[in-house]
Amino acid sequence: MEANVIQLMPQVNCHKAMVMPIKDALEALSGKWKLPILVTLSSGPKRFKEIAKEVGGITDKVLSKELKDMELNKLVKRTVYDTFPPTVEYAWTDHSRTLGDVMHALEAWGKLHRKTVIGGYQR
């Protein structure tokens, strides 16, 4: 076997060159809130309180931090409207749309994992 290949299972070879891109992806998506926030925004732009309500269980402080991180990583776009008081909406970006296949794969794996570990898929 090549020195730069890690054999996980007979059918899966992972090259050491994959480590840095995977670390970058995990850094951008780290934590338990970023993907649920993106799922919430997948149905269209939302205001802060709408996101908080749909995600559920997240504090305003944590949501604010996560949205700022996601904006820096070009995963959400923040739009401020000239109203009184100002209206702020958050939406997917073209860059976050590239996560569609990843999110579907994570959903499928999550269902399999739940079935394997817990013994059945439950919503």
N, C-alpha and C positions, 0 to 999 in steps of 0.2 A: 504494500500500500504506500502511496506517496506520503512524503513527510508533512505536506500541508493539508492532508485530508484526515478528518476525524470520522470514524465509522460509528454511527449511532445504532443502526439496525442494518440488516443485510441490504435493504432497498434504499437507505438514506445515507448519502455521503455529504458531509458538511465541510466545506473548505475553510481553513483558518482565515481566509480573506473575508469571510462572512461575519466575523466577530464584530468588527468596527461598525459596519452598517446596521447590524442588529442592535448594538449598544446605542447607536444614534436614534434608532426607531423607538427603543424602549425609553430613552431619555425624553423624547418628545411626547410620548404617550403615557409616561409613568403616573402611578397613582391610581386610585380606584374611581376617580371622578371624570377624567378627560373623555374616555369613550362614552360613558352615559350622557355627558353633555353633548357630544357630537351626535349621538342617536337622537337626542331631543331636538337638536337643530336640523336634523335631516328632513323634517317636515316643513321647514321654512324658518325665516328669521323670527327671533323671539326677544322679548325684553327680559331684563335681569330676573324679575320676580316670576315670570312665566317659566324660565329655565329652572329656577330654584324649586318651584312647585312640581314640575314634571320630573325632575331628577329625584327629589325627595331625600330628606335626611342630610342635606348639605347645608352648612352654615353660610351666611352671607360673606363672611370673611374668607372662607375657603373657596367659595364660588368666585369671588372677586379675584383671588390669587390665581386660580386655575384659568380663568378667562384671560388674564394678563399674560400668563405663560403661553397659552394657546395662541394668542394674538402675536406674540414674539415668534412663535414657530409657524406662523401663517396658516394656522388651522381654523381660526375664526376671524371674521371681519367685524370690527366695531364701527357702527355708524351713529353719529350724533346728529339729531334733527334740531333745527332752529325753532324750538317751541318754548313755551314757558309753562311749567318747568321743562328743561331739556329732556327730550326723549332719546333713549339710547337703545339700539337694537344690535343683536349679535346674529351672525349668519355664517354658514359654511363658506369656504373659499374654494377656488379651483383646486388648490393643493389638498384640502381636506377631502375633496371628492375622490382623490386617488386612493383613499383608504377604504372605499366601498368593498372591494374583494377581500381585504384584510378583515374587515368587520364581519362579513358573512362567514369567512373561514373561522374566526374566533367564536361566532355564534354556534356554528356546527360543532366545533371542538368542545365548547362549553357544554353543549347538550350531551355529547359523548362522554365527557368527563363526569358530568353529574350522574349519568346512567351507570358508569363504571364504578364510581366511588360511592354514590348514595343508593344506587339500585333502581333508578327510574327517573325519567325527566318530569319535572314539576315546574310549573310557571310560578 
